[in-house]
């Protein structure tokens, strides 16, 4: 490596490395295990390996990314651009050489393997009482003997036929009333909101109404299309959050907004564009027109929330982490650049406080810990985890900066959950030989590649199990250090500079997949932050144990809870009282979509939730330091008796 080595960061995933100037983007990507498709083998024929440069100052990576840091367009790239096959802001990774520090985004269209986005819709038991209802009405024309105005005849029909007295008619709807009556020969469809305001008049009978519940996560965005009459989910879809190209976590994105004048607009435009794509995809799947979507609910953490609504999030980067507003937000969907029905409304659930946002409020709405006397611990594990603790008497909440390690990001060989990612690991304690399960293959294997599924990396659940298994095998010591003495005994433990690594997998044509000392430290930092946050809430509530643990989010759905508890990620709790809550934030958004009374309830309930700011609590740092090691009682027991023996 030369003294003039340049730094390259690939998103999504945050994989980064230092390279000699002149290396192609494709070569750099392959050396890091970045997923970039190349059907033609790097001969600039297929056009699949396109990447996008992200310009600006990135304080987290201590680099400035600029177009001048890439080689000029090649003849082949210019030809593809003239043919419309290469986007204006894209480059072919096989043709582009690196001459300076850059941040590069690999769009979904250039990725060979599709990320697994949690889209499953949980069953809910809620009253279907949406904020907008459609009613079809047939009005007879006025006569000389009965010259009643159009609006009065319409109000009378709503009162007598549907039991809706005293309906007010919005001015813009009143303007459309005569034309709709004429076009529909007296048959019209009207939309009435929860406060008995008629907001839309259309000719003909169009009573099918739909709504979309959206959960904007730091990493993924999930959306559910619901029938507002039955409450049924008719389609679900998910995408990677496009803002990830500006930073893996919310603080990195805040930093980008602060350092780059156009940053806020870029991130707001990116998320709104993706939401529109998701809504259009849902409509196609359900076989409906987007104009049949009348209502949208949105939940998100505070930074994502502010960026979507176009609010300035910068003060969330500094104590006391004040929100622009924590109240529920009501707007037209059109005002937020969503092309659905022209009169559709959008509701944003309230934030709790600081970095505990509307997504945490939605989790509370879905899980309802306020209805039980048992002490519930609810953790929505993502790039930024939210922790909720309490019962009917008292509820506390905090935000926990776990970072993206639990989701496979910033881990050597780490990746999002996708086909080819190792998701389960077992290591023989005597030989240190591994067995694993790979997404896309049903069987366990000790081979580096099997069937048609090649190992491309390791996802969050896999890295947790790998570290736990290495602890049990004595490769990782209780303080988190990889034991270099094993390198003289086992070929899989190898030196890596001043530290050591464990070789988990290696196959021809693919990078060697290792568990490095840096990987172990990343998991230690993430688990210490989560453990310290949980202990802090338990102290505030004055409890030593919890009655049940609910794990929300995609990571919580796939993690082996025994390993998580053994590493100290979770506090002790009977294993049969630890369960996955699925996409609880998305479920809460759906409940708010279908029942306006649920909106009023959560608006009142969030005022009762006590927000604990971990960064300002004196005890947090000590808990964090104490939790860095692997000395949990379950680890000691498992090391002596074998995993899975404690219940």
SEGUBA-840211 format. One line per 3 residues: number of its first residue (from 1); their letters; for each residue y negated, z negated, x negated of C-alpha. Coordinates in pm, whole numbers, plus 50000, padded with zeros to 5 digits. Layout:
REM residues N
NUM = A = Y Z X ~ ... $
END
This chain:
REM residues 647
1 = XXX = 50000 50000 50000 ~ 49665 50103 49857 ~ 49362 49877 49828 $
4 = XXX = 49192 50093 50094 ~ 49459 50027 50360 ~ 49341 50084 50716 $
7 = XXX = 49426 49883 51026 ~ 49574 50038 51339 ~ 49632 49865 51674 $
10 = XXX = 49840 50024 51952 ~ 49805 49923 52315 ~ 49961 49828 52543 $
13 = XXX = 50158 49574 52347 ~ 49918 49492 52066 ~ 50147 49616 51788 $
16 = XXX = 49944 49656 51471 ~ 49987 49739 51106 ~ 49810 49836 50785 $
19 = XXX = 49868 50183 50639 ~ 49755 50409 50359 ~ 49489 50661 50467 $
22 = XXX = 49622 51003 50570 ~ 49933 50888 50755 ~ 49981 51050 51098 $
25 = XXX = 49953 50844 51411 ~ 50315 50932 51494 ~ 50438 50802 51158 $
28 = XXX = 50243 50478 51200 ~ 50372 50435 51555 ~ 50735 50489 51459 $
31 = XXX = 50712 50243 51171 ~ 50593 49977 51416 ~ 50837 50069 51694 $
34 = XXX = 50564 50189 51933 ~ 50706 50382 52229 ~ 50564 50736 52205 $
37 = XXX = 50764 51028 52347 ~ 50811 51339 52133 ~ 51042 51597 52286 $
40 = XXX = 50970 51860 52019 ~ 51026 51629 51724 ~ 50663 51621 51614 $
43 = XXX = 50606 51998 51598 ~ 50301 51998 51830 ~ 50482 52201 52097 $
46 = XXX = 50562 51962 52385 ~ 50223 51787 52405 ~ 50394 51463 52515 $
49 = XXX = 50274 51245 52225 ~ 49912 51218 52336 ~ 49719 50901 52251 $
52 = XXX = 49366 50799 52340 ~ 49113 50648 52102 ~ 48930 50338 52223 $
55 = XXX = 48593 50314 52053 ~ 48399 49993 51998 ~ 48390 49658 51823 $
58 = XXX = 48710 49452 51851 ~ 48639 49103 51720 ~ 48996 48983 51780 $
61 = XXX = 49127 49243 51538 ~ 48821 49227 51309 ~ 48776 49604 51321 $
64 = XXX = 48546 49875 51451 ~ 48720 50173 51611 ~ 48545 50511 51597 $
67 = XXX = 48627 50880 51646 ~ 48522 50953 51288 ~ 48815 50740 51171 $
70 = XXX = 49054 51014 51286 ~ 49108 51355 51131 ~ 48935 51653 51302 $
73 = XXX = 49112 51847 51576 ~ 49380 52080 51443 ~ 49410 52442 51547 $
76 = XXX = 49704 52355 51771 ~ 49509 52074 51939 ~ 49211 52302 52004 $
79 = XXX = 49444 52557 52165 ~ 49605 52294 52393 ~ 49261 52166 52489 $
82 = XXX = 49145 52518 52582 ~ 49458 52552 52797 ~ 49381 52220 52970 $
85 = XXX = 49699 52061 52832 ~ 49519 51813 52606 ~ 49273 51578 52772 $
88 = XXX = 48919 51570 52631 ~ 48956 51214 52499 ~ 49318 51252 52380 $
91 = XXX = 49481 51348 52051 ~ 49834 51453 51954 ~ 49983 51171 51753 $
94 = XXX = 50193 51414 51549 ~ 49882 51608 51441 ~ 49622 51335 51398 $
97 = XXX = 49581 51152 51068 ~ 49428 50810 51017 ~ 49122 50778 50794 $
100 = XXX = 48984 50446 50919 ~ 49044 50146 51145 ~ 49128 50243 51505 $
103 = XXX = 49256 50108 51834 ~ 49477 50363 52011 ~ 49608 50357 52367 $
106 = XXX = 49946 50507 52455 ~ 49915 50608 52824 ~ 50213 50587 53058 $
109 = XXX = 50251 50968 53049 ~ 50319 50947 52674 ~ 50571 50664 52690 $
112 = XXX = 50939 50746 52689 ~ 51046 50429 52869 ~ 50890 50300 53189 $
115 = XXX = 50787 49935 53186 ~ 50952 49711 53443 ~ 50680 49590 53679 $
118 = XXX = 50781 49320 53926 ~ 50738 49488 54266 ~ 50989 49304 54484 $
121 = XXX = 50835 49173 54806 ~ 50950 48825 54898 ~ 51026 48742 55258 $
124 = XXX = 50750 48536 55418 ~ 50725 48350 55744 ~ 50372 48389 55871 $
127 = XXX = 50194 48470 56193 ~ 50071 48829 56206 ~ 49706 48785 56292 $
130 = XXX = 49516 49044 56086 ~ 49141 49054 56039 ~ 49116 49393 56209 $
133 = XXX = 49300 49529 56513 ~ 49306 49875 56665 ~ 49296 49929 57039 $
136 = XXX = 49339 50257 57226 ~ 49120 50289 57533 ~ 49078 50550 57806 $
139 = XXX = 48728 50543 57955 ~ 48633 50726 58271 ~ 48297 50905 58256 $
142 = XXX = 47989 50756 58418 ~ 47892 50879 58765 ~ 47571 50885 58964 $
145 = XXX = 47708 50604 59179 ~ 47815 50402 58877 ~ 47582 50488 58585 $
148 = XXX = 47705 50226 58340 ~ 47633 50277 57970 ~ 47907 50382 57732 $
151 = XXX = 47893 50052 57545 ~ 47916 49840 57862 ~ 48215 50038 57988 $
154 = XXX = 48379 49993 57650 ~ 48315 49618 57647 ~ 48451 49585 58002 $
157 = XXX = 48769 49772 57903 ~ 48826 49543 57605 ~ 48771 49233 57816 $
160 = XXX = 48993 49332 58109 ~ 49269 49522 57930 ~ 49301 49323 57607 $
163 = XXX = 49143 48986 57690 ~ 48858 49030 57440 ~ 48535 48924 57608 $
166 = XXX = 48193 48926 57441 ~ 48271 49192 57183 ~ 47969 49301 56985 $
169 = XXX = 47937 49662 56872 ~ 47811 49735 56521 ~ 47519 49980 56514 $
172 = XXX = 47699 50238 56301 ~ 47994 50233 56543 ~ 47758 50269 56841 $
175 = XXX = 47622 50590 56690 ~ 47972 50743 56687 ~ 48062 50636 57043 $
178 = XXX = 47924 50932 57246 ~ 48073 51195 57015 ~ 48412 51021 57008 $
181 = XXX = 48425 51001 57389 ~ 48339 51368 57416 ~ 48588 51484 57149 $
184 = XXX = 48869 51270 57287 ~ 48804 51342 57655 ~ 48743 50973 57709 $
187 = XXX = 49037 50858 57494 ~ 48925 50665 57186 ~ 49055 50417 56931 $
190 = XXX = 48836 50125 56832 ~ 48865 49871 56553 ~ 48770 49511 56625 $
193 = XXX = 48737 49244 56357 ~ 48834 48878 56377 ~ 48482 48777 56482 $
196 = XXX = 48497 49020 56776 ~ 48278 49286 56623 ~ 48367 49646 56699 $
199 = XXX = 48322 49828 56368 ~ 48473 50171 56429 ~ 48516 50428 56705 $
202 = XXX = 48736 50735 56664 ~ 48842 51005 56908 ~ 49203 51007 57027 $
205 = XXX = 49485 50756 56999 ~ 49526 50626 56642 ~ 49666 50277 56670 $
208 = XXX = 49874 50269 56349 ~ 49696 50034 56110 ~ 49792 49931 55758 $
211 = XXX = 49665 49699 55490 ~ 49719 49658 55115 ~ 49768 49329 54928 $
214 = XXX = 49686 49359 54557 ~ 49756 49124 54267 ~ 49556 49215 53956 $
217 = XXX = 49731 49054 53661 ~ 49620 49066 53300 ~ 49920 49283 53215 $
220 = XXX = 50033 49444 53540 ~ 49890 49528 53881 ~ 50112 49505 54189 $
223 = XXX = 50033 49631 54539 ~ 50208 49604 54875 ~ 50138 49823 55177 $
226 = XXX = 50189 49635 55505 ~ 50201 49733 55871 ~ 49927 49523 56031 $
229 = XXX = 50112 49516 56364 ~ 50456 49402 56247 ~ 50370 49244 55912 $
232 = XXX = 50645 49445 55742 ~ 50605 49573 55386 ~ 50648 49949 55409 $
235 = XXX = 50593 50031 55039 ~ 50539 49854 54706 ~ 50419 49981 54369 $
238 = XXX = 50304 49853 54035 ~ 50127 49976 53723 ~ 50025 49844 53386 $
241 = XXX = 49670 49708 53393 ~ 49464 49976 53212 ~ 49231 49708 53076 $
244 = XXX = 49507 49607 52835 ~ 49384 49880 52600 ~ 49069 49669 52549 $
247 = XXX = 49265 49354 52469 ~ 49596 49184 52550 ~ 49435 48870 52691 $
250 = XXX = 49128 48786 52896 ~ 48932 48643 52605 ~ 48979 48965 52406 $
253 = XXX = 48847 49164 52701 ~ 48556 48925 52739 ~ 48481 48976 52372 $
256 = XXX = 48485 49352 52421 ~ 48242 49322 52713 ~ 48011 49098 52509 $
259 = XXX = 48012 49318 52198 ~ 47993 49660 52366 ~ 47700 49745 52599 $
262 = XXX = 47911 49974 52817 ~ 48216 49744 52807 ~ 48179 49590 53150 $
265 = XXX = 48142 49927 53321 ~ 48441 50066 53128 ~ 48671 49782 53234 $
268 = XXX = 48546 49785 53594 ~ 48594 50161 53623 ~ 48940 50140 53466 $
271 = XXX = 49076 49882 53712 ~ 48920 50042 54020 ~ 49063 50381 53923 $
274 = XXX = 49409 50230 53883 ~ 49387 50053 54220 ~ 49297 50381 54387 $
277 = XXX = 49596 50546 54219 ~ 49822 50267 54343 ~ 49687 50292 54699 $
280 = XXX = 49736 50668 54702 ~ 50091 50625 54569 ~ 50169 50371 54842 $
283 = XXX = 50038 50605 55112 ~ 50253 50892 54984 ~ 50563 50670 54972 $
286 = XXX = 50506 50551 55329 ~ 50415 50896 55458 ~ 50073 50792 55588 $
289 = XXX = 49715 50895 55520 ~ 49497 50662 55315 ~ 49255 50670 55611 $
292 = XXX = 49509 50461 55804 ~ 49450 50169 55565 ~ 49204 49932 55728 $
295 = XXX = 49217 49616 55520 ~ 49265 49519 55155 ~ 49313 49175 54997 $
298 = XXX = 49277 49116 54625 ~ 49374 48826 54398 ~ 49314 48801 54023 $
301 = XXX = 49231 48558 53747 ~ 48856 48493 53710 ~ 48786 48754 53441 $
304 = XXX = 48985 49025 53619 ~ 48827 48914 53949 ~ 48472 48942 53817 $
307 = XXX = 48534 49278 53652 ~ 48686 49427 53966 ~ 48402 49306 54188 $
310 = XXX = 48144 49419 53935 ~ 48028 49066 53851 ~ 47918 48969 53501 $
313 = XXX = 48207 48770 53345 ~ 48042 48690 53010 ~ 47965 48325 53081 $
316 = XXX = 48340 48266 53127 ~ 48362 48308 52751 ~ 48166 47990 52682 $
319 = XXX = 48176 47628 52797 ~ 48135 47518 53072 ~ 48306 47846 53183 $
322 = XXX = 48097 47890 53496 ~ 48193 48148 53757 ~ 47931 48371 53918 $
325 = XXX = 48088 48256 54245 ~ 48410 48084 54341 ~ 48381 48155 54712 $
328 = XXX = 48588 48410 54900 ~ 48430 48755 54889 ~ 48400 49003 55174 $
331 = XXX = 48294 49362 55117 ~ 48360 49713 55234 ~ 48638 49888 55045 $
334 = XXX = 48405 50183 54990 ~ 48156 49960 54806 ~ 48430 49892 54551 $
337 = XXX = 48516 50261 54508 ~ 48839 50248 54711 ~ 48894 50556 54925 $
340 = XXX = 49075 50424 55232 ~ 48944 50421 55590 ~ 48563 50457 55577 $
343 = XXX = 48523 50133 55773 ~ 48794 49935 55590 ~ 48715 49587 55468 $
346 = XXX = 48816 49410 55147 ~ 48874 49036 55109 ~ 48889 48855 54777 $
349 = XXX = 49053 48514 54788 ~ 48843 48227 54649 ~ 48868 48118 54287 $
352 = XXX = 48937 47752 54216 ~ 48707 47695 53916 ~ 48655 47802 53556 $
355 = XXX = 48956 48004 53440 ~ 49170 47909 53741 ~ 49118 48199 53973 $
358 = XXX = 49205 48360 54301 ~ 49556 48433 54175 ~ 49620 48057 54145 $
361 = XXX = 49476 48006 54494 ~ 49717 48272 54622 ~ 50009 48094 54454 $
364 = XXX = 49911 47773 54634 ~ 49893 47965 54962 ~ 50241 48108 54904 $
367 = XXX = 50406 47786 54782 ~ 50218 47529 54995 ~ 50268 47221 54771 $
370 = XXX = 50011 47049 54994 ~ 50273 47023 55271 ~ 50526 46816 55074 $
373 = XXX = 50546 46459 54949 ~ 50746 46576 54644 ~ 50567 46634 54316 $
376 = XXX = 50579 47008 54251 ~ 50496 47179 53925 ~ 50409 47546 53977 $
379 = XXX = 50355 47764 53672 ~ 50245 48125 53695 ~ 50342 48243 53347 $
382 = XXX = 50159 48546 53217 ~ 49918 48633 52940 ~ 49708 48351 53081 $
385 = XXX = 49919 48092 53263 ~ 49802 47886 53560 ~ 49953 47541 53612 $
388 = XXX = 49940 47358 53946 ~ 50073 47005 53995 ~ 50081 46771 54291 $
391 = XXX = 50174 46723 54652 ~ 50017 46656 54991 ~ 49813 46367 54853 $
394 = XXX = 49656 46533 54551 ~ 49657 46871 54375 ~ 49546 46948 54021 $
397 = XXX = 49522 47282 53840 ~ 49442 47416 53497 ~ 49449 47740 53304 $
400 = XXX = 49658 47773 52991 ~ 49587 48031 52718 ~ 49948 48115 52630 $
403 = XXX = 49864 48462 52504 ~ 50095 48763 52543 ~ 50386 48639 52328 $
406 = XXX = 50599 48540 52630 ~ 50570 48901 52748 ~ 50684 49048 52418 $
409 = XXX = 50339 49147 52291 ~ 50223 49071 51936 ~ 50586 49007 51842 $
412 = XXX = 50738 49221 51567 ~ 50965 49454 51760 ~ 50830 49305 52082 $
415 = XXX = 50766 49518 52389 ~ 50718 49496 52762 ~ 51030 49476 52975 $
418 = XXX = 51157 49835 52984 ~ 51478 50031 52936 ~ 51595 49969 52581 $
421 = XXX = 51450 49619 52547 ~ 51681 49331 52454 ~ 51661 49076 52736 $
424 = XXX = 51949 48838 52657 ~ 52073 48709 52318 ~ 52367 48500 52196 $
427 = XXX = 52425 48421 51826 ~ 52751 48297 51679 ~ 52684 47964 51508 $
430 = XXX = 52939 48025 51234 ~ 52880 48391 51144 ~ 52523 48438 51277 $
433 = XXX = 52636 48767 51432 ~ 52444 48848 51753 ~ 52544 48977 52094 $
436 = XXX = 52286 49094 52342 ~ 52214 49256 52675 ~ 51974 49546 52693 $
439 = XXX = 51772 49654 52995 ~ 51938 49968 53128 ~ 52291 49858 53032 $
442 = XXX = 52504 49618 53236 ~ 52731 49492 52957 ~ 52690 49264 52658 $
445 = XXX = 52733 49429 52319 ~ 52727 49353 51948 ~ 52648 49716 51865 $
448 = XXX = 52301 49842 51768 ~ 52317 50114 52032 ~ 52566 50188 52306 $
451 = XXX = 52608 50434 52590 ~ 52287 50627 52643 ~ 52070 50319 52592 $
454 = XXX = 51906 50274 52254 ~ 51753 49944 52157 ~ 51378 49993 52133 $
457 = XXX = 51260 49632 52102 ~ 51282 49286 52250 ~ 51101 49156 52559 $
460 = XXX = 50985 48805 52646 ~ 51307 48663 52785 ~ 51495 48803 52485 $
463 = XXX = 51264 48649 52225 ~ 51295 48308 52396 ~ 51675 48322 52386 $
466 = XXX = 51682 48457 52030 ~ 51471 48170 51899 ~ 51670 47912 52096 $
469 = XXX = 51998 48053 51965 ~ 51866 48056 51606 ~ 51768 47691 51651 $
472 = XXX = 52117 47606 51769 ~ 52265 47796 51474 ~ 52043 47610 51229 $
475 = XXX = 51857 47921 51113 ~ 51533 47782 51254 ~ 51458 47420 51171 $
478 = XXX = 51308 47174 51421 ~ 50961 47226 51270 ~ 50989 47600 51342 $
481 = XXX = 51047 47712 50984 ~ 51317 47974 50917 ~ 51561 47814 50673 $
484 = XXX = 51558 48031 50361 ~ 51872 47863 50230 ~ 52066 48068 50483 $
487 = XXX = 51968 48391 50304 ~ 52216 48321 50027 ~ 52496 48271 50278 $
490 = XXX = 52433 48527 50551 ~ 52320 48889 50520 ~ 52117 48869 50840 $
493 = XXX = 51871 48614 50696 ~ 51650 48805 50453 ~ 51338 48726 50247 $
496 = XXX = 51007 48856 50378 ~ 50732 48778 50133 ~ 50696 48401 50117 $
499 = XXX = 50899 48351 50436 ~ 51227 48471 50581 ~ 51342 48678 50879 $
502 = XXX = 51656 48716 51085 ~ 51779 49073 51136 ~ 51873 49100 51503 $
505 = XXX = 51940 49471 51524 ~ 51908 49794 51331 ~ 52012 50145 51425 $
508 = XXX = 51969 50487 51264 ~ 51633 50646 51332 ~ 51482 50324 51471 $
511 = XXX = 51297 50037 51301 ~ 51497 49731 51200 ~ 51446 49465 51467 $
514 = XXX = 51379 49124 51313 ~ 51281 48777 51423 ~ 51010 48688 51173 $
517 = XXX = 50842 48361 51087 ~ 50528 48497 51251 ~ 50724 48558 51573 $
520 = XXX = 50849 48200 51577 ~ 50496 48070 51526 ~ 50364 48285 51811 $
523 = XXX = 50620 48136 52049 ~ 50544 47786 51916 ~ 50173 47833 51987 $
526 = XXX = 50238 47967 52338 ~ 50489 47699 52433 ~ 50273 47421 52283 $
529 = XXX = 49975 47532 52491 ~ 50182 47539 52809 ~ 50355 47208 52735 $
532 = XXX = 50024 47037 52650 ~ 49862 47165 52970 ~ 50151 47038 53180 $
535 = XXX = 50152 46695 53013 ~ 49777 46666 53060 ~ 49808 46727 53435 $
538 = XXX = 50095 46480 53460 ~ 49878 46217 53288 ~ 49593 46285 53529 $
541 = XXX = 49830 46251 53825 ~ 49991 45945 53660 ~ 50348 46073 53687 $
544 = XXX = 50624 46085 53425 ~ 50854 46329 53602 ~ 50830 46614 53851 $
547 = XXX = 51059 46667 54149 ~ 51073 47045 54127 ~ 50948 47333 53915 $
550 = XXX = 50862 47676 54051 ~ 50810 47962 53806 ~ 50592 48244 53934 $
553 = XXX = 50535 48586 53782 ~ 50767 48845 53627 ~ 50841 48635 53319 $
556 = XXX = 50933 48337 53536 ~ 51176 48557 53728 ~ 51375 48661 53421 $
559 = XXX = 51358 48365 53185 ~ 51667 48145 53143 ~ 51527 47808 53253 $
562 = XXX = 51774 47613 53040 ~ 51650 47777 52720 ~ 51289 47734 52834 $
565 = XXX = 51345 47364 52890 ~ 51539 47329 52567 ~ 51249 47473 52365 $
568 = XXX = 51004 47244 52540 ~ 50829 47520 52733 ~ 50904 47328 53054 $
571 = XXX = 50919 46953 53110 ~ 51253 46798 53197 ~ 51371 46849 53551 $
574 = XXX = 51717 46886 53710 ~ 51812 47249 53656 ~ 51900 47295 54021 $
577 = XXX = 51539 47204 54105 ~ 51396 47477 53881 ~ 51364 47817 54047 $
580 = XXX = 51176 48145 54037 ~ 50897 48203 54287 ~ 50873 48578 54222 $
583 = XXX = 50530 48731 54247 ~ 50384 48429 54428 ~ 50027 48550 54372 $
586 = XXX = 50114 48880 54541 ~ 50287 48692 54822 ~ 49973 48482 54876 $
589 = XXX = 49763 48799 54887 ~ 49999 48938 55154 ~ 49979 48620 55361 $
592 = XXX = 49598 48641 55352 ~ 49618 49007 55451 ~ 49833 48940 55757 $
595 = XXX = 49681 48616 55884 ~ 49306 48548 55896 ~ 49377 48181 55965 $
598 = XXX = 49545 48163 55623 ~ 49217 48283 55470 ~ 49027 47998 55632 $
601 = XXX = 49295 47753 55523 ~ 49291 47849 55154 ~ 48911 47853 55152 $
604 = XXX = 48920 47487 55259 ~ 49218 47389 55045 ~ 49071 47510 54714 $
607 = XXX = 48789 47260 54759 ~ 49050 46982 54737 ~ 49212 47109 54418 $
610 = XXX = 49093 46925 54109 ~ 49027 47161 53820 ~ 49109 47023 53475 $
613 = XXX = 48942 47207 53185 ~ 49197 47168 52906 ~ 48956 47287 52636 $
616 = XXX = 48729 46992 52711 ~ 48999 46725 52739 ~ 49036 46496 52438 $
619 = XXX = 49412 46451 52484 ~ 49494 46822 52494 ~ 49476 46879 52119 $
622 = XXX = 49713 46593 52039 ~ 49963 46707 52300 ~ 49935 47058 52157 $
625 = XXX = 50006 46944 51801 ~ 50295 46723 51913 ~ 50451 47012 52106 $
628 = XXX = 50454 47259 51816 ~ 50792 47147 51691 ~ 51133 47193 51853 $
631 = XXX = 51240 46835 51903 ~ 51301 46828 52276 ~ 51586 46604 52389 $
634 = XXX = 51772 46899 52542 ~ 51764 47084 52211 ~ 51916 46788 52031 $
637 = XXX = 52183 46755 52301 ~ 52261 47128 52300 ~ 52286 47138 51922 $
640 = XXX = 52549 46865 51938 ~ 52735 46968 52253 ~ 52661 47335 52313 $
643 = XXX = 52403 47496 52543 ~ 52422 47466 52916 ~ 52587 47123 52918 $
646 = XX = 52291 46925 53051 ~ 52217 46920 53420 $
END
